Amino acid sequence: MNPRYRLARGIRLRCEAGAEPLLLVPEGIVTLNVSAAAILETLGEGKSVDEVVAALHERFDDSEASLAGDVRETLEDFAAAGFVER
């Protein structure tokens, strides 16, 4: 299965040059690392999980297998927190 996730309602991603990437949530602000921000940026383009992995593989020097696990784990964590939904 190759699900598509999207940011949940009321959640916004803010990535500005020279600043830490942020996830704006109703309860406040979550500071993201570069990898998490890249996943969410790519996800925001309407891509499936496999398409996100492929895009990140082109951007970062890491294997697709390693990235696939990281992407799925990150999205599962974000879904559990209510930040993304299918």
Protein Blocks (a to p, Z undefined) as FASTA:
>chain_A
ZZdddddehiacdddehiacddddfklccdddfklmmmmmmmmnopafklmmmmmmmmpc
cdfklmmmmmmmmmmmmmmnopacZZ
